[in-house]
Amino acid sequence: MRRRKFITLLAGLASWPLAAKSQDRKRTVGILVVGSPDPSEFLRTFQEGLRETGYGEVQLDIRSAEGKGERLPELAAQLVRRKVDVIVGFQTPAVQAAKQATTEIPIVMDAGDPVGMGLVSSLARPGGNVTGMSAVTAELAPKSLEYLKNMVPTCRLLGLFLNAADPFRKPFLQQNQVGVDRLGLQLMTKFVHGPDDLAAAFEATVREKVDAIMIQPSIAVESAAALALAHRLPTASLTGLYPRTGGLMSYSADYSELWRAMAVYVAKILSGAEPATLPVAQPTKFELIINLKTAKALGLSISPTLLASADELIE
């Protein structure tokens, strides 16, 4: 479906009537997160969104894998055994684990390529117990690489850090390859198997004389930002969390909008809507964020044109 149709779908979702709330018990929303990157900003924004819908008094049961993706299936099973009313999955691996754990409890997702990942039948009619937001992360990679190349015009060899535990790494790699081909760059991929593997990945890129790095958002972006600065490597990711924790730049959806929309889905489902008939929506706002403090530390000069294009400059 075309993008303008999804904007209409999201607008329609926001106007879906709320049914009367159940008064006999407090509703419970299970939150399943990988734990890397730090989900605190997601949780804060999501809770604000719930309060805006009038469901601020629901009980949240938060389960974090603390960066260890192999823990997600058991954590999802714990939420199912507790019989939560809705499960919210933050990032693709968490959503997949929830979907494998239950076909009955509604799941609201923040995931990339939900059709390709087998999470829903289609965006217009999900057809099962999963709905929510598709972050269109992979599709933004070519444009993000253009911005990164603008900042590092001498870049010839690009490093790409992929989360080995995240099945979304495949479309992410494919879209980055599109961007690399357009820009005439060479690509070197590194599979990161967990937070402890990041330091070795950066050391390898230094030995290979990589000029800049793109980092998959489900990697521990806080640690990646610190290591990138320590190794004096320009890096980008497709989440605003990255430059806000010290990374050089990001081009991504406005995740504040996306996470608030997830809260709207939860409110609709708690009011009686069926996830099978709630269309999956895509974000409508995108933002370029540049960390000028990091750029200065790396000795980069950002063009006035690019500075004017930025939605947020961190100083």
C-alpha positions in Angstrom: 0.0 0.0 0.0 1.1 3.6 -0.6 2.4 5.7 2.2 -0.4 8.2 2.1 -2.8 5.4 2.8 -1.0 4.5 6.0 -1.2 8.0 7.2 -4.9 7.8 6.7 -5.0 4.4 8.6 -3.1 5.9 11.6 -5.5 8.9 11.6 -8.4 6.5 11.6 -6.9 4.5 14.4 -6.7 7.6 16.6 -10.4 8.2 16.1 -11.5 4.7 17.0 -14.1 4.9 19.7 -13.0 3.8 23.2 -15.4 1.4 24.9 -16.2 1.6 28.6 -13.3 0.4 30.8 -13.6 -2.6 32.9 -14.0 -1.7 36.5 -13.6 -5.1 38.1 -9.8 -5.3 38.0 -6.8 -3.4 37.0 -5.6 -4.3 33.5 -2.1 -5.6 33.0 0.1 -4.8 30.1 3.2 -7.0 29.7 6.3 -5.2 28.3 8.9 -7.3 26.6 12.2 -5.7 25.7 15.6 -6.9 24.7 17.2 -4.4 27.0 19.8 -3.3 24.5 19.5 -0.4 23.6 18.3 1.0 26.9 14.5 1.0 26.8 14.0 3.7 29.4 13.1 6.4 26.8 10.6 4.0 25.1 9.0 3.1 28.5 8.7 6.8 29.5 7.2 7.9 26.2 4.9 4.8 26.1 3.6 5.5 29.6 2.9 9.1 28.7 1.0 7.9 25.7 -1.1 5.6 27.9 -1.9 8.4 30.2 -3.0 10.5 27.2 -5.5 7.8 26.2 -6.9 7.6 29.7 -5.3 4.2 30.5 -2.5 5.6 32.7 -3.6 3.4 35.6 -2.9 0.0 34.0 -0.3 -2.2 35.7 2.9 -2.7 33.7 4.8 -6.0 33.9 8.2 -5.2 32.4 10.4 -8.1 31.4 13.9 -7.3 30.1 16.4 -9.7 28.6 19.2 -7.3 29.6 20.8 -7.5 26.2 20.7 -11.3 26.0 18.3 -12.2 23.2 18.3 -15.9 24.1 16.3 -15.0 27.3 13.4 -13.6 25.4 11.4 -16.9 24.8 11.3 -17.6 28.6 10.4 -14.0 29.5 7.6 -14.1 26.9 6.3 -17.4 28.4 6.3 -15.8 31.8 4.0 -13.0 30.6 1.7 -15.6 29.0 1.6 -17.6 32.2 0.6 -14.5 34.1 -2.3 -14.0 31.6 -1.5 -10.3 30.9 -4.2 -8.5 28.9 -1.8 -7.3 26.2 1.9 -7.8 25.4 3.9 -4.9 24.0 7.1 -5.9 22.2 9.9 -3.4 21.8 12.0 -4.3 18.7 11.7 -7.2 16.3 13.3 -10.0 18.5 10.9 -9.3 21.4 7.9 -9.3 19.1 8.9 -12.6 17.6 9.4 -14.2 21.0 5.9 -13.0 22.1 4.3 -14.3 18.9 5.9 -17.7 19.4 4.7 -17.8 23.0 1.0 -17.1 22.3 -1.6 -16.9 19.6 -4.3 -15.6 21.9 -3.0 -12.7 23.9 -2.9 -9.5 21.7 0.5 -8.2 20.9 1.4 -4.6 20.0 4.7 -4.3 18.3 7.5 -1.9 17.4 9.1 -3.9 14.6 10.7 -3.6 11.2 9.3 -5.3 8.1 6.5 -7.1 10.0 5.2 -8.8 6.9 8.7 -10.0 5.8 9.4 -11.2 9.3 6.2 -13.2 9.4 4.6 -11.2 12.2 1.5 -10.2 10.3 -0.3 -11.4 7.1 -0.5 -7.8 5.7 -0.2 -4.3 6.9 -3.8 -3.5 6.1 -5.2 -6.6 7.8 -2.8 -8.2 10.2 -5.0 -11.3 10.6 -3.7 -12.7 13.8 -3.0 -11.5 17.3 -0.2 -9.0 16.4 -0.6 -5.4 15.2 1.1 -2.0 16.0 3.9 0.0 14.3 6.2 -0.9 11.5 9.3 1.4 12.0 10.4 1.2 8.3 14.0 1.2 9.6 15.7 -0.6 6.8 14.3 1.6 4.1 15.9 4.7 5.7 19.4 3.2 5.5 20.3 4.6 2.0 19.3 8.2 2.9 21.1 7.9 6.2 24.3 6.8 4.4 24.0 9.8 2.2 24.0 12.1 5.3 27.0 10.1 6.7 28.9 10.4 3.5 28.2 14.1 3.5 29.8 14.4 6.9 32.7 12.2 5.9 33.4 13.0 2.2 36.6 10.9 2.2 34.7 7.7 3.2 35.5 4.8 0.9 35.1 1.7 3.2 31.9 1.5 5.3 31.6 -0.8 8.3 28.2 -2.3 9.0 27.5 -3.7 12.5 24.7 -6.3 12.4 23.0 -7.8 15.5 23.5 -11.5 15.0 20.5 -12.3 17.3 18.1 -10.0 15.4 16.4 -11.5 12.3 15.9 -8.0 11.0 19.6 -7.9 10.2 18.8 -9.4 6.7 16.6 -6.5 5.4 18.9 -4.1 7.2 21.9 -5.4 5.3 20.0 -5.4 2.0 19.0 -1.8 2.3 22.5 -0.7 3.4 23.9 -2.5 0.4 21.6 -0.4 -1.8 23.0 2.7 -0.2 26.6 1.6 -0.5 26.1 0.8 -4.2 24.6 4.2 -4.9 27.5 6.0 -3.2 30.2 3.8 -4.8 31.5 2.6 -1.4 32.9 -0.7 -0.2 31.1 -2.6 2.6 32.6 -4.6 5.4 30.0 -6.3 7.7 30.6 -7.4 11.3 28.1 -9.6 13.2 27.8 -8.5 16.8 26.7 -11.4 19.1 26.1 -9.3 22.2 27.2 -6.2 24.1 30.5 -7.9 25.1 31.3 -8.4 21.4 31.2 -4.7 20.5 34.8 -3.8 21.6 36.3 -6.5 19.4 34.1 -5.4 16.5 35.5 -1.8 16.7 39.0 -3.0 17.1 38.6 -5.1 13.9 37.3 -2.1 12.0 40.3 0.0 13.0 42.7 -2.7 11.8 40.8 -2.8 8.5 40.9 1.0 8.2 37.2 1.5 8.0 36.3 5.1 7.4 32.8 5.2 9.0 30.3 2.7 10.5 26.5 2.2 10.3 25.1 0.4 13.4 21.9 -1.6 13.5 19.6 0.0 16.1 19.0 -3.2 18.1 22.7 -3.2 19.1 23.7 -1.6 22.4 23.9 1.9 21.0 25.1 3.6 24.2 28.2 1.4 24.3 28.7 1.7 20.6 28.7 5.5 20.8 31.3 5.5 23.5 33.5 3.0 21.6 33.2 4.9 18.4 34.4 8.1 20.1 37.3 6.3 21.8 38.4 4.9 18.4 37.7 8.3 16.6 35.3 6.7 14.1 32.3 8.5 12.6 29.2 6.4 13.1 25.5 6.5 12.5 22.4 4.5 13.4 18.7 4.6 12.6 17.5 5.6 16.0 17.5 9.0 17.7 18.8 7.3 20.9 22.2 7.0 19.2 23.2 10.7 18.9 21.5 11.5 22.2 23.9 9.1 23.9 27.0 10.4 22.1 26.8 8.9 18.6 27.5 11.2 15.7 24.2 11.1 13.9 20.9 9.4 13.1 18.2 9.5 10.5 15.1 7.7 11.6 11.4 7.9 12.4 10.3 10.2 15.2 10.1 7.4 17.7 8.2 9.6 20.2 5.4 9.6 17.7 5.7 5.9 17.1 5.7 4.9 20.7 2.7 7.1 21.5 0.9 5.4 18.7 1.6 2.0 20.3 -0.1 3.3 23.4 -3.2 4.1 21.3 -3.2 0.5 20.0 -3.1 -0.8 23.5 -6.0 1.4 24.6 -8.1 0.3 21.6 -7.4 -3.4 22.4 -8.2 -2.9 26.1 -11.4 -1.3 25.0 -12.4 -4.4 22.9 -10.8 -3.9 19.5 -9.3 -7.0 17.8 -5.7 -6.8 16.7 -6.5 -8.8 13.6 -8.5 -5.9 12.2 -6.4 -3.0 13.4 -4.1 -2.0 10.5 -0.4 -1.8 11.1 0.7 1.8 10.7 4.0 3.4 9.8 5.5 6.6 11.2 4.7 9.8 9.4 7.6 12.0 10.8 11.3 11.5 10.3 14.2 13.3 11.8 17.9 14.0 11.2 19.8 14.4 14.5 23.4 15.5 14.6 25.6 15.5 17.7 27.8 18.6 17.1 29.9 17.9 20.2 30.8 14.5 18.8 31.5 15.9 15.4 33.9 18.4 16.9 35.7 15.7 18.9 36.1 13.7 15.6 37.4 16.8 13.8 34.5 16.9 11.4 33.3 20.0 9.7 29.5 19.8 9.0 28.3 21.8 6.0 25.9 24.7 6.6 23.4 23.0 4.2 23.4 19.8 6.3 23.1 21.8 9.5 20.1 23.6 8.1 18.5 20.3 7.2 18.9 18.8 10.7 15.8 18.5 12.9 17.9 18.5 16.1 21.4 19.6 16.8 23.0 18.4 20.0 25.6 20.8 21.4 
